[in-house]
Structure formats: C-alpha cells, structure tokens
Amino acid sequence: MKTRSIYLLITLVLPLSLLAQNNLSPHQAVNYFLSTLNQEEIKKVSYSFQDSVRKKWTNLPVGLVARPGIQYGSLSDKSRLAFHRVLSSMLSSQGYLKTTSIMQLDDILNTLYQEAYDKGEIKKEFLTQMQKLNWAHGNYYISVYGKPSESAPWGINFGGHHMALSLTSDGKKMSMSPYFIGTDPAEVKSSKYAGLRVLSKEEDYGFMLVNMLSDAQKAKAILPQAVPKDIITSPNSRQRIDSYYGIAVKEFNEAQKAVLKMLIQEYVHNFEHEKSHQMMDKIATTGMDKIYFAWVGSLENNKSHYYIINGPDFLIEYDNVGFSNDGNHIHAILREKGNDFGDDLLKMHYLESKH
C-alpha cells in the first residue's frame, strides 16, 4: 500500500543549507528530491517499504512491462536536477555516466529506426512495432520505499529499458543488488552517433581476458554450448546458477588475475566510493582464487558471446547476442549473493535492532 503523507513536511524539516550541498548522502539526496515534488507526485512515487513491488524488476521496454512510480520525463526541471543528485549520491562518475548514457541511447535507438525506415531498410509496420515499445530518454520510472533516513530501512528503484537500478538501505549500509545494465546497440554503427559504445569496457576487458588464456586454459573456460539468448538469471527466467562453471581463477597467472580484477571492478566501481570498496574488500578477503570464469561463443567482437564470473560473494553475467546474432546487444548484471534488495543487510538489521 502506498504511503500518502510521510513526505509532505519534508520541505519544512529539511535544513535549507542541505539544498546547497554537493555531497549529499543517498538518504539526504532522496529527501531533497522528494521535497521538490507536489502532493500528487508524492503519491505516485511513494510506497510502503513492505510493498512487494520493491523486489520486482525487469529490463524490458516500458511498452511491454509497466513500471511503478513516477516517470522521469514528467518531472519539472527542479525535480530532474534534484534526481540527478540522487544518482550522483548512489553512483561513481562512471556509473552515473553509464546510467544517463543508457537513457540517451533510447532516443538514439528511435533515431536509428527512423533513419532505417527513411532509407527503405525496414517497413512501416516494423517501425510502428518498435515505436510501440515506448523506449525514450524520459520513459524511466522512480519509486521510493519507506522514509529515507539513517535509522530505518528504506529503498529506491529506478528502472526502464535496459536499466534496473535499486538501492536498499538499513539506514546505515546499503545494497545495490541486483544491478542490471544493457545497451542496444552495443556499438552504434551509423548516424552522427556512429562509434558510441556505452558499455565498452565490459566487452573489451572480457575479450582481453579470454584471449590471454592458454589453449589448455581455454579448454576449461570455454563452454561448448550455444550462446544464451539472455542472461540466465533474468527476472523472466526460472533458471538459476547454483554451480561453478569454467576455469578456477587459482589456475590464472598474475597477469590474467590482474585483468580479471579490472573486469570485476568495471562493474563494482559503478557504485559510489564507499560501497564499491566494501564489495571489493569482501571479494579480496574471500579470495580471488575461489572465483570461476566461463565463456561461451565467439572470441571476436561483433559476434555473439557470453561470460560469467562467479564467486562465493557475487555473480556477474554478461550476454551479447543481438536480434541477428551480431553480438551488438548487451545485457549485464551484478548480484551480491544473498543480498538482492538488501536481504542479508535487513536480516542483520532486524537481528541487531529492537523491534
């Protein structure tokens, strides 16, 4: 059930000096954002922390699966400015730029389909079909769960086509799992945007690593199966990855381990400094040697390929297939095992707190 009134006095409570700060914590930034909304907008964005919709996510276009919350494109400039402060508080500079670039890529995708139709490369029916998917820079949705504070659990989700960004906090610590990002096209091939690659390093470092392996290592790492049509742990799939596949990182040399670490960091370092370093420290403490790496598909770009990095604490999946198996459509996800939507974080909170 949606909360109706908990934010109405935020503008009165929020210190005026806070509005001028650039380094807001996530709960401060979200409260600042909420203070810019009117009552009707507050009703759209606000949910109880216990609402089951908090744990529902998808990467599909909004034209196929509606999202809860308020549409980013419907916000005033003041609210958009404030929401970008929210993104900046949750994400590093690279994570922020990837997020905003994925949003922009939806507008580019519309431009590419329109240009293809104008050149006679696709039919009107197909153009109309694509337009009905409603992907656009403004067609992403924000939903807030509970009252952001330092003393009680709360969360915020931001999602749309090729993006599912969630933050769950117990008031002090936060989870950013699951973290889904995607791009279509992975590399823009035409128009004034030709050459743009929003998720370039997720692809490049993967190829760098698999091509560093010896023939004996490749025999273990490369799985003899078809490239999955999507990440295996997508919300639309009942499949889960419960076993380790490929090659154990303990069989890597130091140079190979260094590139693997670069690849993992490309995902983890999308988060703000404290969160990303907490995750990397945990991975290091558990031990890089306990991680497994597996690859499926081509060893060259512009052809379908997939990889998985699986450790005791985390899972990374990357899939690049495309509609014509051209390896130009990326889906990627990072999960903290056991901590999707803050499950482990909240368990500890409730065990340690008096309720």
N, C-alpha and C positions, 0 to 999 in steps of 0.2 A: 504493500500500500504506500502511495506517495506521501511524503511529508509535505505539509501545506504552509507551515508558518515559521519553521525554525530559523529561516534566514531573513525574515522581514526586518529585524532590528540590527542586521549586520552593519549597515552604514552608520548607525549610532554608536555601536560598540567598537568598531574597527578604528584604531588610532589613525588620526589624519596623517601623521608622519610616515605611516606604513605605506601610504599610496605613492610616496616619492622614492621608496627604496627600490633598488635594482636586484638585490639578492634575497628575495623572499623565499622562505621555506615553502614546500608544497602546500601545507595547510593554510598558510598565510596567503599564498597566491590564489588558491581556490576561493577563499573567503573574499578576497579583493574582487575576483571575477564575479562572484555571486552578488556583491554589493552594487554592481553596475546594471543588474537586471531588474526589470519591473516585476510586479506581482504575478502576472500571467506567465512570464518567462521562468520565474522561480518555480511555479507549479509544474512546468514542463521538464525542468532539469532535475528536480529533487525527488529522491526515492529513499525509502527506509533502507538502512544497512542490511536488514534481513531479507529484503526483496530478492527472490530467486533470479530475477533478470540480471543481477550483478554478475553472475557467473556464466551467462550466456554470451557467446561471441561468434562471429563469423567474419570471413574476409570477402564474402560475395558482394556484388554491387547492391546498392540500396534498392534498385528497381526489382531485385529478386527477393531480398530479405530486408524488411524494415528494421530500423534501429530505435532503441529507446532514447528519450532525452530531447534536447533542443538542437535544431540544425545550426551548424556553424554559420552557414550562409545567411541565416535570418537575423544574426546579431547586429547590433549597432557597431559603429567604428570603435566607440569607447569599450564595448564588451569584447570586441575582437582584440583590441590592444591588450586588454587585461588577460584574455585567454592565452595569448602568446607568452605572457609572463608565467602562466601555469606550465606551459610546455617547457619553457626555459628552466623552471624550477625542478622539473622531473628528469630532464634530458641534458646530456652534454651538448656541446656545439654541433658535433657530428650527428648526434641523434636528432636534434632539433631540425637541422637542415635536411636530413633524410625524410623526416615526417612531413615537413612543409613541401618538399620536392615531390613526394608521393601524391600529395593533394594536387599540386600543379600538374603532375603527369596525367591526371584525369582530364583536364582541359586540353592538354596536348593530344591525348588519345582521341578526343572528339574531333579535333582539328585534322588529325591524320585520316580518320574515316571519311570526313567531309571531302578532303582533298582526293582520296582514293575514288570516291563517287564522282567528283568533278572530272577526273581523268578517265572515267569509264571503266575503272578496275573492279568495282563492285556494283551490284544492282541496288536500286532504290529500296527494295524490300529488306535487303540486308542492312543497309544504313539505318532504316527505321527501327529494325530489330535491335541494333546496337544502341541507338539513342534511347530506346525504352528502358535500358538498364539504368539510366539516370546517374551515370557517373559524372561528377563535376567537382571542381575545387571546393565549392561551398556545401557539397552534399555529404558532410561528415557530422556525426552527432555526439553530443556531450551529455553525460549523465553522472550525477553526484549522489553518493550513497552515504547516509548519515550526515552528521555535522562535523566538518573538518576541524580537528583540534589536536592538542598534544596529550589528551587524557583518555580518549575513547576511539574505538575502531571507526574508520571511515574509508571511503574509496571513491575513485573517479575513473570512468571509462571514456575513451574517445575512439570512435570507430567509423568505418566506411569501407569503400572499395580498397582492397589491398592494405588495410590497416586495422589492427586491433590492439590498442594501447590501453593498458589498465594499470592502475596503482591501487594497492590495498595497504592501509597503514593501521597499526595498533595504537597510534598516537605518537610513537617514537620512531620505530623502524618501519620499513616499507618493503613490499614485494612488488615486482614489476612483471610477474609471470601470470599467464602466458604473454609473450611479446611477439606479435606477428607483423611482418612487413612483406610487401611484394611490389613488383613492378611489371607493367605491360605497356609498352615494350621494355624489355631489359636494356636494350640499346635502340634508341630512335634511329631509324635508317634513312629518313627523308625529312624534308621541310627545313625551315630555319633552325629547328632543334636537332638536326642530324648529329649524331655522336654523343648525345646526352645519355649517361649511364648512372642512374641514381644509386644503385646497389653494386657499384663496380668492384669493390674490394672483396665482398662476399664471394663473388665469382672468381676474381683474379687470384686471391690467396688460395682458394680451393684448387684451382688448376696448378698453381705453383707447387703446392704440397704433393698432390698425387703424381705429378711428373718428376718430383725429386726422388720418388721411391725406386728402389732397385727392382729388377724383374721378379726376384723372389718375394719381395715385399708386396709388389703389385698383385702377385698371385693370391695373396691372402686378403688384401684390401679391396680389390675389385670383385664385386659380386656378379655372377653370371646370370643376370635376370633382366627383364625389361625395366626401363626407367619408369618409376611410378608416375601416374598422371597428376598427382598432387602430393603434398606432404602426407605421410602415413597417419600422423596424429592430428589431422584436420578435424574441426568440430563436427563435420558431416560424416566422419568415418568412425566405425566401431573398433577399428584396429588400434592396437597399442603396441609400443615397442618395449617388451619386457626382457629381452635378451640382448647380449652384446654381439655385434657382427663386425667382420672385417679384421683388421690388424690391431694388436695391442700396441699402445704408444711406447711401452717398455722396449719394443723392438726398433724404435727410431734412433737415429744418431742425433747428436746435439743440434745440428743444423736443421734437421727435419722437425725436431721438437720446437725450435725457435719459430719456424713458420707456422706450425700448428698453434702455438701460443698467439701469434699475430692474428690468426684467423678467429680464434675464440674471442680475443679482445675486440675484434671488429664488431662483434655482436654485443658483448658485455659493456663496452665503453660507449654505447649509445645512451647509457643511463648517466645521471649526474654523478659527480666525482665520488662521493661517499658510498653510494650504492654499488657502483661498478667496482670499486676497490674492495668492498666487503665480499663481493662474489668472487673476484679473482683470488683474494686471500684464502677463501674457503676451498677453492679448486686446488690451489697450491698446497694447502695443508693436507687435504685428502690424498693428493699425489697425482701428478700428470701421468705417471706410469699406469694408472688404473683406468685411463681413458682408452676408448676404441674409436678407430676411424674406418669408415667404409665408403666405397664409391661405386656408383652404377652408371653405365653409359659411356659416352664419348670422352676422350681425353683432349678434345679440342672444343673451343667455343663455337657458338652458332649451331651446335648440335645438342640434342637432348642429353642431360646429365643430372646427377643427383649425388648428394653426400650426406652422411650422418656422423656427428661427433657425439659420442655417448659416454658419459662419466657417471660416477656414483651420485654426484650432486646436481647434474644438469644434463640437458639434451638439446642439441642443435640439429635441425633438419633444414636442408636446402634442396629445392627442386626447381629445375629449369627445363621446361618442356616446350610450351607454346602450342598454339592451335594446330600448326602443321609440323609439329616435332622439330621446329627450327631452333630450339634452345634460346628463345627470346622472350620468356615469360617466367619471372622468378616468384616463387613462394618460399618464405623462410620463417623459421620460428625458433625462439629460445625459450626454454622452460627451466625453472628451478624445480627439481624433483620434489614432490610432496608439498610444494608451496604455491601451486596455482591459486590465484586470487587470495593469497595470504593464508592458506590453510594451516601450515606449520606455525606461522607467525601468530595467528589468532589462538591456536591451541596453547602456546606458551603464555600469551597474554591472559587467557582465562584461568590457566593454572596458577599464575603468579599474582593475579588480582583478586580482590574480594568482590563478589557479586551477589 
